[in-house]
């Protein structure tokens, strides 16, 4: 198993941890089932950003990547990410494998050279890497995009295709100069890739996205960069370097080889043969093109095995919006670890993760509520309410014969088969809901038996022992099922139970006549003040990619931040504002701020829109009201359904929100100037 390689030019943040936690849970689940799993990863260390960042800091690129490697490894360890090997792409193994792949592709006729015109900054005296040019996307018109790919529409292109291009270092307009580059003939692998991408290796959403690229025709890929460049020099091509995206995925193989050399394992079995091993990649949807087209094509051309599957996930938002440094929601791993238990986040992410390419929202209010309700209120509380009676009244010894529990233990054991399927298929959210349903049943049992009342009656000592023994056994099963998600808590439970490691097969037999240890508190409730302190710490850190960040200030003081990129009237004019009439309005179950609206837009039809105005408006008062709607906003998939537009309001939020009102005589569908 692998997760995508974090770039060595920045710290690990909560977005990186979505993927690392998703992968780690899958690895731990398979290990819990007794399977031989190896989890490898590495820092992605090459490219001009690393070189330039090191120059600014007055150190060598090697010193920078070494420092960041130590920081990344410590951050991942803080969240119990259990790598077998966390390596670096700036390694001898990666150099050797990258050269091997290149030579085999070249020998097979898949590499050619061509003189190209590319962007050159005369002020900085260098050819500009893709990420050091920004401008307007030639496909969708989005501004301030990188020189290789658009973050708005996903298009890939040449830096010279950008509109209004400027050097990211100095801001000056680059000029065109000619240079010889090396290209990989990706189009040679079109038939192979069409077959492989439909082989079951990819999610449906990924296949659909790839169809866009197949329809447009696969293009040759520029795999070289001119010096100065921090990376591997191309064999027999002085002054030319492998583009970072060529050697980065090969880093998966290099990390595996390093692991195999350390442990005496067979590297060939992992990467040459697919009859004795499986390879799984977990990635973000933003690097789909590289992992599902370039990477398998390179492997095919060089004679290596292809991934068994590539699993993509969506982006992380915080409180429903893109992570923001000015709001304190661009949260680094170390800021989180300084304030909160990492297992809170592991569990919360698990409740949100699916096998689909879904975006994930970290709603901090929901985070506090869910962790406190589920982990503390349902799971930990089950043991804390009963373990004390066992210790004080029975020396910690469970009943010699498992008591009648109305079939609960058997029900919990049988649930393991369904949970195994859910873990296997990466349906973590469903698995967590199923586990919490079991926890509810266990707590209802304890409530019905009321051991705190039984303890007051000397004549009901046997019933007290039975109730506590059932509760501890059910608690043991819950932690067995949660072990891939909560490894640290599970380890503390193992120490309390004194019955060895929790195991999937070991769940089938209850603990009877067994003495458990003294129960110590396993987890405290999430303190909202600590969440706020984390946000303030993140906000104070500020800055990103070398730009000045928000100025730290005391509570209540205004925050300064850089303004968003300017847009022209032409772009603003693309927003289609229409009059709408509210036909229906209702509360949204499970949402504190949303109302579900059905809005008539006249000739544009009806739209279902979720609006965050619940605190300000009674749904009944909205029926028949005219509102202003952004009619051409891309539909947004939410957990409650798909919102097909936006209703405009103004105000400070909460109860201080006021819907914009068109003229009384306006009609649905009418444009708003």
Secondary structure, 3 states (H helix, E strand, C coil): CEECCCECCCCCEHHHHHHHHHHHHHHHHHHHCCCCCCCEEEEECCCHHHHHHHHHHCCCHHHHHHHHHHHHHHHHHHCCCCCCEEEECCCHHHHHHHHHHHHHHHHCCCEEEEEEEEEEECCCCEECCHHHEEEECCCCCCCCEECCECCCCCCECCHHHCEEEEECCCCCCCEEEEEEEEEECHHHHHHHHHHHHCCCCCCHHHHHHHHHHHHHCCCCEECEEECCCCCCECCCCCCEEECHHHHHHHHHHHHHHHHHHHHCCCHHHHHCCCCCCCCEEEEEHHHHHHHHHHHHHHHHHHCCCCCCEEEEECCEEECCEECCCCCCCCCEHHHHHCCCCHHHHHHHHHHHCCCCCCCEEECHHHHHHHHHHHHHHHHHHHHHCCHHHHHHHHCCECCCCCCCCCCHHHHHHHHHHHHHHHHHCCCHHHHHHHHHHHHHHHHHHHHHHCHHHHCCCHHHHHHHHHHHHHHHHHHHHHHHHHCCCCHHHHHHHHHHHCCCCCCCHHHHCCCCCCECCCCCCCCCCCCHHHHHHHHHHHHHHCCECCECCCCCCCCCCCCCCCCCCCCCHHHHCCCCEEEEEEEEEEECCCCCCCEEEEEECHHHCEEEEEECCCCCCCHHHCCCCEEEEECCCCCEEECCEEECCEECEEEEECCEEEECCCCCCCCCCCECC
